Amino acid sequence: MQAGFVISIMVIDVLLSSLIRITAHVKQMNNPASCVSCVYLVGAGPGDPGLLTVRALELIKSAEVVVYDRLVSSTIIDLIPDDVARVYVGKENGRHLIPQDEINALLVRLAGHNQKVVRLKGGDPFLFGRGSEEAMYLSRHGIPFEVVPGITSASACASYSGIPLTHRGLASGVQFITGHCRSDEPLNLDWDSLANPQMTLAVYMGLANIDEITSGLIKAGRPADTPVAIVERGTTEAQREVFTTLVDLPKAVVREKVKSPAMFVIGQVVSLAGELNGFQLAEEQRLKQVN
Ligand SMILES: C[S@@+](CC[C@H](N)C(=O)[O-])C[C@H]1O[C@@H](n2cnc3c(N)ncnc32)[C@H](O)[C@@H]1O
């Protein structure tokens, strides 16, 4: 009986000290002023500033320097206070203005100067954003960092076009894939795993290789008439959607002169876009009220 009592006290003790440790960690993470010589890898989402997380906005406002990419929208850049230093490291004419290893070194250097650094990246930093490479470099150089997830362009572009990425009976899952490969290397996609018609595909960086992606999917067994949505500059004022089918996708890209950044959503769920476009319904309602 006594032994049982002692064991219970010990268990409660262990639980309490774990709880205190978790609370301290959460408090430290949530305090924007908590860490000065560190780097915050922050997801800015796909463009609409309304899709920034509260944490991202807090950090942008309290940073000393913001290092940002091409895919961070100008409306989000406008939220950076005037007295915060800005460093643009994006691409110009398809070429990196600053190579990745120099960006890594820059982050370490800035944090080493006791700066509170926000590394602002489009979408989510850990989804095709090289955020993990930057985090690895920081970790290896002993620089504390925190990753603040952002809304990734696949889910945002789909939602803003009235497309659910999954839907009972139409898609039981979604695969996020890259349509880009390192220069001079062939596309490295597991076509067989992409053939399942119950899986929605969200293709990032697919513009340059759209012919190969389309033919690879059809050869693997995706029906040629699978609906496809191309969402260009999703969630920004300039968002444009083009609806087509898999077999016609390459022609649609050329005909519509689709430009980067563009997201390709492939699968039966795209057929719901007409019914689920809430923005369109709101616009129709507004026009009715005006007339
Ligand atoms: C280097 S990846 C970065 C992805 C980002 N980390 C994310 O989570 O969305 C860039 C690709 O994301 C997609 N993308 C990013 N922003 C977009 C937007 N506003 N509209 C459409 N596609 C976008 C495009 O496919 C673009 O080529």
The ligand as a Tripos MOL2 file, in Angstrom:
@<TRIPOS>MOLECULE
LIG
   27    29     1     0     0
SMALL
NO_CHARGES

@<TRIPOS>ATOM
      1 C1         10.0720   26.5620  -54.6030 C.3       1 LIG1
      2 S1          8.4160   26.0590  -54.5190 S.3       1 LIG1
      3 C2          8.0020   26.7330  -52.9710 C.3       1 LIG1
      4 C3          6.7670   26.1440  -52.3720 C.3       1 LIG1
      5 C4          6.3890   26.7660  -51.0420 C.3       1 LIG1
      6 N1          7.3540   26.4520  -50.0320 N.3       1 LIG1
      7 C5          4.9810   26.3440  -50.5790 C.2       1 LIG1
      8 O1          4.8420   25.6870  -49.5450 O.co2     1 LIG1
      9 O2          4.0270   26.6960  -51.2840 O.co2     1 LIG1
     10 C6          7.6880   27.1900  -55.6440 C.3       1 LIG1
     11 C7          6.4490   26.6340  -56.3190 C.3       1 LIG1
     12 O3          5.3320   26.7380  -55.4540 O.3       1 LIG1
     13 C8          4.1680   27.0310  -56.1990 C.3       1 LIG1
     14 N2          3.6240   28.3310  -55.7580 N.ar      1 LIG1
     15 C9          4.1190   29.1210  -54.7910 C.ar      1 LIG1
     16 N3          3.3340   30.2030  -54.6240 N.ar      1 LIG1
     17 C10         2.3310   30.0940  -55.5130 C.ar      1 LIG1
     18 C11         1.2020   30.8900  -55.8310 C.ar      1 LIG1
     19 N4          0.9400   32.0300  -55.1890 N.pl3     1 LIG1
     20 N5          0.3710   30.4660  -56.8120 N.ar      1 LIG1
     21 C12         0.6090   29.3180  -57.4630 C.ar      1 LIG1
     22 N6          1.6530   28.5140  -57.1940 N.ar      1 LIG1
     23 C13         2.5020   28.8940  -56.2440 C.ar      1 LIG1
     24 C14         4.5800   27.0610  -57.6570 C.3       1 LIG1
     25 O4          4.3910   25.7770  -58.2000 O.3       1 LIG1
     26 C15         6.0360   27.4120  -57.5470 C.3       1 LIG1
     27 O5          6.7500   26.9930  -58.6970 O.3       1 LIG1
@<TRIPOS>BOND
     1     1     2 1
     2     2     3 1
     3     2    10 1
     4     3     4 1
     5     4     5 1
     6     5     6 1
     7     5     7 1
     8     7     8 2
     9     7     9 1
    10    10    11 1
    11    11    12 1
    12    11    26 1
    13    12    13 1
    14    13    14 1
    15    13    24 1
    16    14    15 ar
    17    14    23 ar
    18    15    16 ar
    19    16    17 ar
    20    17    18 ar
    21    17    23 ar
    22    18    19 1
    23    18    20 ar
    24    20    21 ar
    25    21    22 ar
    26    22    23 ar
    27    24    25 1
    28    24    26 1
    29    26    27 1
@<TRIPOS>SUBSTRUCTURE
     1 LIG1         1 GROUP 0 **** ****
